[in-house]
Amino acid sequence: MSMRHLEIFQQVTHHGGFNRAAAHLHIAQSALSRHVQQLESDLGVTLFERSGRGVQLTPAGEILSQRVDSLLRQFRQTRDELVAKADIPRGELAIGLPPSMQVIGTRLLAEYRKAHPDVELTIRVSTSIELREWLLSGHVDVAVFGILEPETVLESYPFQRDQVYAMGAAGSQLTGQQIDMKTLSTLPLILTSPPNSMRLLVDHAAQRLNLSLDVIMNVNSIPLLVDLVGDGLGYTALPSSAIGGLAKSGRFVCSPIKHMSYSWTVSNSRERPLSAAGRRFRAMVLDMADKRERVHALDDPLTD
């Protein structure tokens, strides 16, 4: 019984038939049928009842269908642990990225893919808070996100500290000169929806100074938030890595917020050993950050 046989069984049950499963897997139906027949031979049972109406699981097939996800997960975890010991970057790697770092993330993933073509990547994009939860639950193996304070459950490597900027449409009240939190609190704000680590940073800064923010809109999409600000509906606060080239587009004006910065880390759960593929990804993140610090040329939107 091989992992491939189980994966094919899983797809047949998921898609409800051989034709759809074969199309999904991009293999001939005859080849798929041979895999299923070999699995049935190895187990000594019939897994599917075939008829003109399609296929149905037998009682033995029902039992296997209830356990196949767990079996495959154990197969993959065991394989990844063995590969990690061998320090060979291959297998599967689930990476978590926040929307605000996709500009840098695209370049990083392209370089990683070129260096390690044998690694199958899954990319999940979400808020820093959800990425943290995914790390703890095992939905991602390694993640890049903002962190407000150290956590013992995570192994985290800080690699970048971004200045946070107030951003408004060209011709707005902002001049590009530094502002403080009191000035920010007087502006109509369009902010990322809570829970969100960037939003928490702004909220906590206001609370420490006993300031009330004039939040007119909560938005859970960075592109939409940027469009709303560009249309002059309000102002926002974002780290420099989220702004990208917007500051030089002529559509926006960005002013640094005094005493406000956002720290990025590359992290993994301490409960699961990071595979060689994950360790190589982490090393590439840290190396990219080192190069950025040395030459000040990695997508810094506010540096000429």
KOLTI-472973 format. One record per atom (N, C-alpha, C, O): x, y, z; residue in one letter. Coordinates in steps of 0.02 Angstrom, whole numbers, padded with zeros to 5 digits, always signed. Layout:
XYZA...
This chain:
+00043-00060+00000M+00000+00000+00000M+00045+00062+00000M+00083+00073+00047M+00040+00102-00052S+00082+00161-00057S+00041+00225-00043S-00020+00225-00044S+00079+00278-00029M+00047+00342-00017M+00009+00365-00079M-00045+00395-00074M+00037+00351-00138R+00003+00370-00201R-00063+00335-00208R-00112+00365-00230R-00066+00271-00190H-00130+00234-00193H-00182+00267-00148H-00240+00274-00167H-00161+00286-00088L-00208+00317-00041L-00231+00385-00067L-00289+00403-00059L-00185+00423-00096E-00204+00489-00123E-00255+00482-00179E-00302+00522-00183E-00248+00431-00220I-00295+00421-00275I-00363+00398-00247I-00415+00420-00270I-00362+00353-00198F-00424+00333-00165F-00459+00394-00136F-00520+00401-00143F-00421+00437-00103Q-00449+00498-00074Q-00484+00541-00126Q-00538+00568-00114Q-00453+00548-00185Q-00481+00590-00237Q-00543+00559-00268Q-00590+00595-00285Q-00544+00493-00276V-00603+00460-00304V-00662+00470-00257V-00718+00484-00280V-00652+00462-00192T-00706+00471-00144T-00728+00544-00142T-00787+00559-00136T-00679+00589-00146H-00695+00661-00142H-00735+00684-00203H-00783+00723-00196H-00717+00659-00262H-00750+00682-00324H-00808+00637-00344H-00845+00654-00391H-00818+00582-00309G-00876+00540-00321G-00874+00499-00384G-00926+00477-00409G-00815+00487-00411G-00810+00446-00471G-00741+00446-00501G-00699+00489-00485G-00728+00397-00544F-00662+00390-00574F-00648+00444-00626F-00592+00470-00630F-00698+00462-00666N-00687+00511-00719N-00666+00579-00691N-00616+00608-00713N-00704+00603-00642R-00688+00669-00614R-00622+00668-00577R-00584+00716-00580R-00608+00613-00541A-00544+00608-00505A-00486+00607-00554A-00435+00640-00542A-00493+00570-00609A-00439+00566-00659A-00427+00635-00690A-00370+00654-00702A-00481+00671-00704A-00474+00738-00733A-00439+00785-00684A-00397+00825-00704A-00457+00780-00621H-00426+00823-00570H-00352+00809-00563H-00312+00854-00554H-00334+00744-00567L-00264+00724-00557L-00224+00727-00622L-00163+00717-00621L-00258+00740-00678H-00225+00743-00744H-00190+00678-00761H-00134+00677-00786H-00225+00622-00749I-00200+00557-00770I-00256+00520-00806I-00315+00537-00799I-00237+00469-00844A-00287+00430-00881A-00329+00390-00831A-00305+00368-00779A-00394+00381-00849Q-00437+00343-00804Q-00413+00271-00796Q-00419+00243-00742Q-00384+00243-00849S-00360+00174-00844S-00303+00169-00793S-00299+00120-00756S-00259+00219-00792A-00204+00220-00744A-00231+00227-00673A-00207+00195-00626A-00281+00271-00665L-00311+00280-00599L-00343+00215-00575L-00336+00196-00517L-00379+00181-00620S-00411+00118-00602S-00360+00066-00580S-00373+00027-00533S-00302+00064-00613R-00250+00016-00593R-00225+00030-00522R-00211-00017-00484R-00219+00093-00505H-00197+00111-00437H-00248+00086-00386H-00229+00057-00334H-00312+00096-00400V-00364+00074-00354V-00365-00002-00349V-00371-00029-00294V-00359-00036-00405Q-00357-00109-00404Q-00298-00136-00365Q-00304-00185-00329Q-00240-00102-00371Q-00181-00124-00333Q-00192-00113-00258Q-00172-00155-00218Q-00224-00058-00240L-00239-00045-00170L-00287-00097-00143L-00277-00122-00087L-00338-00115-00182E-00385-00167-00161E-00349-00234-00153E-00363-00271-00106E-00303-00248-00198S-00265-00311-00194S-00221-00312-00132S-00216-00363-00098S-00187-00256-00118D-00144-00252-00059D-00183-00261+00006D-00159-00293+00052D-00244-00233+00008L-00284-00236+00069L-00326-00300+00073L-00348-00320+00127L-00336-00332+00015G-00377-00393+00014G-00451-00380+00021G-00488-00425+00043G-00473-00321+00003V-00544-00303+00007V-00565-00264-00055V-00522-00238-00091V-00630-00261-00067T-00657-00219-00121T-00677-00152-00090T-00714-00150-00041T-00654-00098-00120L-00667-00032-00092L-00725+00004-00126L-00759+00045-00095L-00737-00012-00190F-00791+00021-00227F-00835-00031-00261F-00812-00082-00285F-00900-00016-00262E-00947-00054-00303E-00959-00014-00367E-00981+00043-00364E-00944-00044-00423R-00950-00010-00487R-01014-00030-00522R-01032-00089-00524R-01049+00019-00549S-01111+00006-00586S-01117+00058-00641S-01076+00103-00647S-01170+00052-00679G-01182+00100-00733G-01195+00169-00707G-01187+00218-00744G-01215+00174-00644R-01229+00240-00614R-01167+00272-00583R-01170+00328-00559R-01111+00237-00584G-01050+00264-00554G-01021+00216-00503G-01025+00155-00512G-00991+00243-00451V-00960+00201-00400V-00988+00220-00331V-01005+00277-00318V-00990+00170-00288Q-01010+00180-00218Q-00960+00145-00174Q-00932+00093-00192Q-00949+00172-00115L-00903+00141-00067L-00935+00078-00038L-00994+00077-00022L-00895+00026-00032T-00916-00034+00005T-00907-00019+00080T-00878+00032+00098T-00931-00064+00124P-00918-00054+00195P-00844-00046+00211P-00825-00004+00253P-00801-00085+00178A-00729-00078+00188A-00705-00010+00163A-00662+00022+00193A-00733+00012+00106G-00715+00077+00079G-00735+00134+00125G-00700+00184+00132G-00793+00126+00158E-00816+00176+00206E-00767+00184+00263E-00751+00239+00284E-00742+00127+00288I-00694+00129+00344I-00631+00166+00322I-00605+00208+00358I-00605+00148+00263L-00544+00180+00239L-00554+00254+00226L-00510+00295+00239L-00614+00272+00200S-00627+00343+00186S-00627+00386+00249S-00610+00445+00247S-00646+00355+00306Q-00646+00391+00369Q-00576+00402+00397Q-00564+00446+00438Q-00529+00361+00373R-00461+00363+00402R-00408+00387+00353R-00351+00399+00373R-00425+00394+00290V-00374+00408+00240V-00341+00476+00251V-00281+00483+00241V-00380+00527+00272D-00349+00593+00284D-00296+00589+00338D-00242+00617+00332D-00313+00554+00393S-00265+00546+00448S-00204+00506+00426S-00148+00523+00445S-00216+00453+00388L-00160+00412+00364L-00112+00452+00320L-00051+00448+00328L-00140+00491+00274L-00098+00531+00230L-00061+00585+00269L-00003+00599+00254L-00095+00615+00318R-00061+00665+00358R-00002+00635+00396R+00051+00666+00400R-00011+00575+00424Q+00043+00542+00459Q+00100+00523+00412Q+00159+00529+00429Q+00082+00499+00352F+00133+00484+00301F+00175+00546+00288F+00237+00543+00288F+00141+00603+00276R+00177+00664+00257R+00219+00691+00314R+00276+00714+00304R+00191+00688+00375Q+00230+00712+00432Q+00293+00669+00443Q+00347+00696+00456Q+00285+00603+00436T+00342+00559+00443T+00394+00573+00389T+00454+00577+00403T+00370+00580+00328R+00416+00595+00273R+00453+00661+00285R+00513+00666+00273R+00415+00712+00307D+00446+00777+00318D+00498+00775+00373D+00550+00808+00369D+00484+00735+00426E+00532+00730+00481E+00596+00694+00457E+00651+00713+00476E+00587+00643+00416L+00646+00607+00389L+00686+00653+00343L+00748+00653+00345L+00651+00691+00302V+00685+00737+00257V+00721+00791+00297V+00776+00812+00279V+00688+00814+00351A+00719+00865+00393A+00785+00840+00422A+00834+00878+00426A+00786+00777+00443K+00848+00749+00470K+00902+00746+00417K+00961+00756+00431K+00881+00733+00355A+00930+00728+00301A+00951+00796+00274A+00999+00801+00235A+00916+00849+00296D+00932+00917+00275D+00928+00926+00199D+00967+00962+00169D+00879+00891+00169I+00868+00897+00097I+00803+00934+00085I+00750+00909+00106I+00804+00993+00054P+00742+01030+00044P+00698+01000-00011P+00709+01012-00070P+00650+00961+00009R+00602+00932-00038R+00538+00916+00001R+00534+00929+00061R+00488+00889-00034G+00424+00876-00001G+00378+00936-00007G+00382+00973-00056G+00335+00945+00042E+00285+00999+00041E+00302+01051+00093E+00330+01036+00146E+00286+01113+00078L+00296+01168+00125L+00238+01217+00119L+00225+01244+00065L+00203+01229+00174A+00148+01277+00176A+00174+01341+00208A+00196+01342+00265A+00170+01395+00169I+00197+01460+00190I+00139+01509+00201I+00094+01513+00160I+00142+01546+00255G+00092+01597+00269G+00121+01666+00258G+00176+01682+00282G+00084+01709+00223L+00106+01777+00209L+00048+01825+00223L-00009+01808+00210L+00062+01884+00249P+00010+01935+00256P+00001+01973+00191P+00048+01977+00151P-00059+02000+00179P-00070+02037+00116P-00021+02095+00106P-00002+02110+00050P+00000+02126+00161S+00042+02185+00156S+00114+02170+00135S+00152+02216+00121S+00133+02105+00132M+00201+02088+00112M+00203+02049+00047M+00253+02017+00032M+00149+02051+00008Q+00148+02011-00053Q+00197+02036-00106Q+00219+01997-00148Q+00213+02102-00105V+00262+02127-00154V+00329+02094-00143V+00360+02068-00189V+00353+02095-00080I+00415+02062-00063I+00407+01986-00069I+00453+01952-00092I+00349+01961-00049G+00337+01889-00051G+00342+01860-00120G+00367+01804-00129G+00318+01896-00171T+00321+01871-00239T+00393+01859-00261T+00409+01808-00290T+00436+01907-00247R+00507+01900-00265R+00539+01842-00226R+00576+01802-00254R+00523+01838-00163L+00552+01786-00120L+00532+01716-00144L+00573+01671-00148L+00468+01708-00160L+00443+01643-00183L+00474+01623-00250L+00488+01564-00261L+00483+01671-00293A+00514+01657-00358A+00585+01632-00349A+00607+01584-00382A+00622+01664-00304E+00691+01643-00291E+00693+01575-00257E+00736+01533-00273E+00646+01563-00212Y+00644+01499-00177Y+00628+01443-00226Y+00660+01390-00225Y+00579+01454-00269R+00560+01404-00318R+00617+01387-00365R+00628+01329-00382R+00654+01438-00385K+00711+01427-00429K+00765+01386-00395K+00796+01342-00426K+00777+01399-00331A+00830+01364-00294A+00809+01294-00273A+00852+01249-00268A+00744+01284-00261H+00721+01219-00234H+00660+01194-00273H+00604+01194-00245H+00669+01173-00335P+00612+01152-00376P+00577+01089-00352P+00521+01074-00374P+00609+01050-00308D+00579+00988-00285D+00531+00998-00226D+00500+00951-00203D+00525+01060-00203V+00480+01075-00148V+00413+01098-00176V+00410+01145-00216V+00359+01065-00154E+00291+01085-00175E+00265+01137-00125E+00256+01122-00066E+00253+01197-00150L+00233+01253-00106L+00158+01262-00104L+00124+01257-00155L+00132+01276-00045T+00064+01300-00035T+00068+01367-00001T+00099+01373+00052T+00038+01418-00031I+00042+01486-00003I-00027+01505+00024I-00077+01502-00011I-00028+01525+00086R-00090+01548+00118R-00081+01621+00140R-00031+01637+00173R-00128+01663+00122V-00124+01734+00138V-00179+01753+00186V-00238+01739+00175V-00160+01785+00241S-00210+01808+00289S-00178+01860+00336S-00121+01880+00326S-00216+01881+00385T-00191+01929+00433T-00139+01897+00478T-00136+01836+00484T-00098+01938+00510S-00047+01912+00554S-00076+01871+00611S-00048+01820+00631S-00133+01892+00637I-00164+01856+00692I-00187+01787+00670I-00178+01738+00706I-00217+01782+00610E-00239+01716+00586E-00179+01673+00567E-00181+01612+00577E-00127+01704+00539L-00067+01665+00523L-00038+01633+00585L-00014+01576+00583L-00039+01669+00640R-00015+01641+00704R-00056+01580+00723R-00027+01529+00742R-00122+01584+00717E-00164+01527+00733E-00151+01468+00686E-00151+01411+00708E-00139+01483+00623W-00124+01429+00574W-00058+01395+00591W-00052+01334+00582W-00009+01432+00615L+00054+01401+00636L+00042+01353+00693L+00068+01297+00693L+00003+01374+00742L-00009+01332+00800L-00051+01270+00783L-00042+01218+00814L-00096+01276+00734S-00139+01220+00716S-00107+01175+00663S-00132+01120+00650S-00052+01197+00632G-00019+01157+00581G-00043+01170+00511G-00023+01134+00465G-00086+01220+00500H-00109+01236+00432H-00053+01266+00390H-00054+01259+00329H-00005+01298+00422V+00055+01321+00386V+00116+01299+00427V+00112+01290+00487V+00171+01290+00392D+00233+01268+00424D+00276+01326+00448D+00308+01323+00500D+00276+01378+00408V+00316+01437+00424V+00278+01498+00398V+00243+01494+00348V+00285+01554+00433A+00246+01613+00413A+00286+01677+00425A+00327+01680+00471A+00273+01726+00384V+00300+01793+00392V+00243+01837+00416V+00191+01841+00382V+00251+01869+00473F+00198+01913+00496F+00224+01962+00548F+00280+01955+00573F+00183+02011+00563G+00200+02061+00613G+00186+02034+00682G+00137+01999+00693G+00230+02051+00729I+00222+02026+00797I+00229+02085+00844I+00275+02126+00837I+00184+02090+00893L+00184+02146+00939L+00227+02132+01001L+00255+02178+01030L+00230+02068+01021E+00271+02050+01079E+00292+01977+01072E+00256+01938+01041E+00349+01957+01101P+00374+01888+01094P+00325+01837+01123P+00289+01851+01170P+00326+01776+01094E+00283+01722+01118E+00325+01659+01126E+00365+01642+01082E+00316+01624+01181T+00356+01564+01195T+00336+01505+01151T+00376+01460+01140T+00274+01505+01125V+00251+01448+01085V+00278+01450+01014V+00273+01401+00977V+00306+01507+00995L+00333+01514+00927L+00408+01524+00929L+00436+01555+00974L+00441+01497+00878E+00511+01512+00867E+00513+01567+00814E+00500+01554+00755E+00530+01627+00835S+00524+01685+00791S+00592+01719+00781S+00632+01726+00827S+00603+01741+00719Y+00664+01776+00701Y+00645+01844+00673Y+00622+01848+00616Y+00655+01898+00711P+00641+01965+00685P+00688+01980+00627P+00748+01965+00630P+00662+02009+00574F+00706+02023+00517F+00697+02092+00487F+00737+02113+00445F+00645+02128+00507Q+00633+02193+00475Q+00590+02235+00520Q+00541+02211+00550Q+00608+02299+00526R+00566+02347+00562R+00546+02402+00514R+00589+02438+00487R+00482+02410+00503D+00456+02459+00455D+00431+02522+00491D+00398+02517+00543D+00448+02578+00464Q+00416+02640+00485Q+00342+02637+00464Q+00326+02614+00410Q+00298+02661+00508V+00227+02664+00491V+00211+02735+00467V+00233+02784+00496V+00173+02738+00413Y+00157+02802+00381Y+00081+02814+00381Y+00041+02768+00373Y+00064+02877+00390A-00005+02899+00374A-00007+02911+00299A+00038+02942+00272A-00059+02887+00267M-00064+02894+00195M-00131+02925+00176M-00183+02904+00200M-00129+02975+00133G-00189+03007+00108G-00182+03019+00033G-00129+03009+00004G-00236+03042+00003A-00235+03057-00068A-00192+03120-00081A-00186+03163-00037A-00164+03124-00140A-00127+03184-00159A-00172+03245-00152A-00230+03243-00172A-00145+03299-00123G-00185+03359-00113G-00222+03360-00047G-00259+03407-00033G-00213+03308-00006S-00247+03304+00059S-00208+03345+00111S-00162+03382+00094S-00228+03339+00174Q-00196+03378+00228Q-00124+03357+00240Q-00085+03397+00268Q-00105+03297+00221L-00037+03274+00233L+00012+03309+00187L-00004+03324+00129L+00072+03322+00212T+00122+03358+00173T+00184+03315+00160T+00229+03336+00122T+00188+03256+00190G+00248+03216+00186G+00293+03225+00246G+00340+03186+00256G+00280+03276+00286Q+00318+03287+00347Q+00291+03243+00404Q+00233+03222+00403Q+00334+03229+00452Q+00315+03186+00508Q+00256+03215+00546Q+00250+03275+00556Q+00210+03169+00566I+00154+03189+00609I+00155+03147+00672I+00190+03096+00675I+00118+03168+00722D+00113+03129+00783D+00044+03097+00789D+00000+03109+00747D+00034+03056+00841M-00029+03021+00849M-00087+03069+00860M-00144+03055+00839M-00074+03126+00892K-00128+03174+00904K-00155+03200+00837K-00216+03207+00828K-00110+03214+00791T-00131+03237+00724T-00169+03182+00688T-00220+03194+00656T-00143+03120+00692L-00177+03063+00660L-00248+03055+00686L-00294+03039+00648L-00257+03067+00751S-00323+03056+00781S-00375+03106+00757S-00435+03095+00765S-00353+03161+00726T-00401+03211+00701T-00424+03196+00630T-00469+03229+00604T-00392+03146+00598L-00408+03131+00528L-00462+03077+00523L-00464+03032+00565L-00505+03080+00473P-00553+03025+00461P-00514+02965+00435P-00483+02967+00381P-00516+02910+00472L-00472+02853+00459L-00509+02794+00428L-00564+02777+00448L-00477+02764+00379I-00499+02700+00351I-00445+02649+00369I-00390+02651+00342I-00461+02605+00416L-00410+02560+00444L-00426+02487+00430L-00483+02469+00415L-00375+02445+00435T-00386+02373+00429T-00433+02349+00484T-00429+02373+00541T-00476+02302+00467S-00526+02278+00515S-00493+02237+00570S-00448+02198+00557S-00515+02247+00633P-00490+02204+00686P-00523+02135+00681P-00578+02129+00654P-00490+02081+00706P-00423+02083+00736P-00370+02084+00682P-00372+02045+00634P-00321+02127+00690N-00268+02135+00642N-00210+02168+00680N-00221+02216+00716N-00150+02142+00671S-00094+02166+00712S-00077+02239+00698S-00059+02276+00744S-00084+02261+00635M-00071+02331+00619M-00124+02375+00652M-00108+02429+00678M-00186+02352+00651R-00240+02390+00684R-00228+02393+00759R-00238+02445+00790R-00206+02337+00789L-00192+02337+00861L-00136+02386+00878L-00139+02419+00929L-00086+02391+00835L-00031+02437+00847L-00057+02509+00850L-00038+02546+00895L-00099+02528+00803V-00126+02596+00801V-00173+02607+00860V-00170+02659+00893V-00217+02559+00874D-00264+02566+00930D-00227+02573+00996D-00244+02615+01038D-00176+02531+01007H-00138+02534+01070H-00101+02600+01078H-00098+02628+01132H-00074+02626+01022A-00039+02690+01025A-00087+02746+01046A-00069+02790+01085A-00148+02744+01019A-00198+02794+01037A-00219+02787+01110A-00226+02837+01145A-00229+02725+01132Q-00249+02714+01201Q-00198+02738+01251Q-00215+02766+01303Q-00133+02727+01236R-00081+02749+01282R-00081+02825+01291R-00062+02850+01344R-00104+02861+01241L-00105+02934+01244L-00175+02961+01259L-00187+03021+01256L-00222+02915+01275N-00291+02934+01290N-00323+02973+01232N-00358+03023+01242N-00310+02949+01171L-00338+02981+01112L-00393+02938+01083L-00391+02876+01087L-00443+02970+01054S-00496+02934+01019S-00485+02942+00944S-00475+02997+00919S-00487+02885+00909L-00477+02887+00837L-00544+02896+00800L-00595+02870+00821L-00543+02934+00747D-00602+02945+00706D-00603+02894+00649D-00587+02910+00591D-00622+02832+00665V-00623+02779+00616V-00690+02780+00579V-00742+02767+00609V-00688+02796+00515I-00750+02800+00477I-00765+02736+00438I-00820+02726+00414I-00714+02693+00432M-00724+02632+00393M-00672+02579+00415M-00613+02595+00423M-00695+02516+00423N-00651+02459+00435N-00651+02416+00372N-00705+02398+00347N-00592+02400+00347V-00587+02363+00283V-00539+02305+00293V-00485+02313+00320V-00559+02245+00270N-00516+02186+00278N-00476+02170+00214N-00450+02115+00208N-00473+02217+00168S-00436+02207+00105S-00389+02266+00095S-00412+02323+00089S-00324+02253+00092I-00276+02307+00082I-00287+02342+00014I-00287+02404+00013I-00296+02306-00042P-00308+02341-00106P-00369+02386-00104P-00367+02442-00130P-00424+02363-00073L-00484+02405-00069L-00471+02465-00025L-00491+02521-00041L-00437+02454+00031L-00421+02509+00077L-00381+02563+00040L-00395+02622+00046L-00331+02541+00002V-00289+02588-00035V-00330+02627-00087V-00320+02687-00095V-00375+02593-00122D-00417+02627-00171D-00462+02679-00138D-00470+02734-00165D-00490+02663-00081L-00533+02710-00046L-00494+02772-00024L-00518+02829-00031L-00434+02761+00000V-00391+02818+00020V-00372+02859-00042V-00373+02920-00040V-00355+02825-00096G-00337+02860-00158G-00393+02902-00186G-00381+02952-00220G-00455+02880-00173D-00513+02918-00196D-00531+02976-00150D-00579+03012-00162D-00491+02985-00097G-00500+03042-00053G-00553+03033+00001G-00575+03082+00030G-00573+02971+00015L-00625+02959+00064L-00599+02960+00136L-00639+02965+00183L-00534+02957+00145G-00506+02958+00212G-00432+02944+00210G-00400+02946+00157G-00404+02931+00269Y-00333+02919+00277Y-00323+02850+00308Y-00369+02822+00338Y-00262+02825+00302T-00248+02761+00334T-00178+02762+00364T-00141+02811+00355T-00160+02708+00399A-00093+02700+00427A-00068+02631+00406A-00100+02581+00419A-00010+02629+00373L+00017+02566+00348L+00093+02566+00355L+00125+02619+00353L+00123+02506+00363P+00196+02502+00364P+00223+02512+00293P+00188+02504+00244P+00287+02530+00289S+00316+02547+00224S+00313+02489+00175S+00305+02500+00115S+00319+02427+00200S+00317+02369+00154S+00249+02360+00122S+00244+02330+00069S+00196+02386+00154A+00129+02380+00125A+00116+02435+00073A+00073+02427+00030A+00154+02489+00078I+00143+02545+00033I+00173+02532-00036I+00147+02554-00087I+00229+02495-00037G+00261+02479-00100G+00280+02542-00139G+00310+02588-00110G+00263+02545-00202G+00280+02603-00243G+00226+02657-00243G+00231+02704-00282G+00176+02650-00201L+00120+02698-00201L+00143+02769-00186L+00116+02817-00214L+00193+02776-00142A+00215+02843-00122A+00244+02882-00181A+00245+02944-00180A+00269+02846-00231K+00299+02880-00289K+00252+02882-00349K+00272+02904-00403K+00190+02860-00340S+00144+02856-00396S+00113+02924-00413S+00085+02933-00468S+00117+02972-00367G+00085+03037-00377G+00013+03039-00354G-00017+03092-00352G-00014+02980-00336R-00084+02978-00315R-00091+02987-00239R-00144+03004-00215R-00036+02975-00203F-00040+02976-00130F+00015+03020-00101F+00065+03035-00134F+00005+03040-00039V+00057+03072+00000V+00063+03034+00066V+00013+03016+00096V+00125+03022+00088C+00137+02981+00148C+00179+03020+00198C+00230+03049+00180C+00157+03021+00260S+00193+03055+00314S+00210+03005+00368S+00166+02970+00393S+00274+03001+00389P+00293+02956+00443P+00259+02975+00508P+00253+03034+00524P+00236+02925+00544I+00205+02937+00609I+00258+02931+00663I+00293+02880+00667I+00265+02981+00703K+00317+02985+00754K+00313+02927+00804K+00259+02911+00829K+00369+02895+00816H+00375+02841+00865H+00330+02781+00849H+00306+02748+00895H+00319+02767+00786M+00279+02709+00769M+00314+02668+00715M+00326+02692+00660M+00329+02606+00732S+00359+02559+00684S+00327+02491+00694S+00296+02477+00745S+00336+02449+00644Y+00304+02383+00642Y+00357+02331+00630Y+00395+02335+00582Y+00361+02280+00674S+00413+02229+00670S+00388+02167+00635S+00334+02141+00650S+00427+02142+00587W+00411+02080+00551W+00455+02023+00576W+00514+02033+00592W+00426+01964+00579T+00464+01904+00597T+00449+01848+00548T+00397+01848+00514T+00494+01800+00544V+00480+01737+00511V+00477+01685+00567V+00525+01678+00605V+00421+01649+00572S+00408+01609+00631S+00384+01539+00613S+00358+01527+00559S+00393+01494+00661N+00365+01426+00656N+00347+01403+00726N+00370+01432+00776N+00305+01351+00730S+00285+01325+00795S+00342+01285+00827S+00376+01247+00792S+00351+01293+00892R+00402+01254+00927R+00381+01181+00935R+00423+01138+00949R+00317+01166+00925E+00292+01098+00935E+00307+01052+00877E+00305+00991+00884E+00324+01080+00818R+00338+01039+00760R+00405+01058+00731R+00419+01117+00719R+00448+01008+00719P+00514+01025+00690P+00506+01053+00620P+00467+01026+00579P+00541+01105+00606L+00538+01136+00540L+00580+01095+00491L+00638+01080+00505L+00551+01077+00435S+00585+01035+00386S+00643+01074+00354S+00650+01134+00364S+00684+01037+00317A+00739+01070+00282A+00712+01123+00234A+00742+01176+00226A+00655+01107+00201A+00624+01156+00156A+00605+01219+00193A+00615+01275+00168A+00577+01211+00253G+00558+01268+00294G+00618+01308+00318G+00617+01369+00320G+00671+01272+00337R+00731+01307+00361R+00764+01346+00304R+00790+01401+00316R+00763+01319+00244R+00791+01356+00187R+00750+01419+00172R+00777+01471+00156R+00683+01413+00178F+00641+01472+00167F+00657+01525+00219F+00666+01584+00202F+00662+01505+00282R+00678+01553+00335R+00746+01586+00322R+00753+01647+00331R+00795+01546+00301A+00861+01574+00287A+00858+01625+00231A+00893+01676+00232A+00816+01612+00180M+00810+01658+00124M+00777+01724+00145M+00797+01777+00122M+00728+01719+00190V+00696+01780+00216V+00747+01823+00253V+00752+01883+00241V+00786+01791+00297L+00835+01828+00336L+00891+01856+00291L+00915+01911+00303L+00910+01818+00241D+00962+01841+00195D+00937+01901+00154D+00975+01949+00143D+00875+01898+00132M+00846+01953+00094M+00844+02016+00137M+00857+02071+00113M+00827+02008+00201A+00824+02065+00247A+00894+02095+00257A+00902+02156+00261A+00945+02051+00262D+01013+02076+00271D+01035+02117+00210D+01066+02169+00218D+01018+02093+00151K+01036+02130+00090K+01000+02197+00088K+01029+02247+00067K+00938+02197+00109R+00899+02260+00109R+00931+02311+00156R+00936+02370+00140R+00952+02287+00214E+00983+02332+00262E+01049+02359+00237E+01067+02417+00251E+01086+02318+00199R+01152+02339+00175R+01147+02390+00119R+01185+02438+00117R+01100+02379+00073V+01098+02423+00014V+01038+02469+00012V+01033+02512-00032V+00990+02460+00060H+00931+02504+00063H+00894+02505-00004H+00872+02558-00027H+00887+02446-00035A+00857+02445-00102A+00806+02390-00111A+00794+02370-00168A+00776+02366-00058L+00726+02313-00066L+00657+02342-00056L+00628+02339-00002L+00630+02368-00111D+00561+02393-00110D+00548+02444-00055D+00494+02444-00026D+00596+02486-00040D+00584+02539+00009D+00550+02597-00028D+00583+02632-00067D+00484+02607-00017P+00446+02653-00058P+00463+02726-00046P+00446+02769-00086P+00497+02741+00009L+00506+02811+00027L+00580+02830+00027L+00600+02879+00058L+00620+02789-00009T+00691+02805-00015T+00708+02813-00088T+00694+02769-00129T+00738+02869-00106D+00756+02880-00176D+00817+02838-00195D+00840+02841-00252D
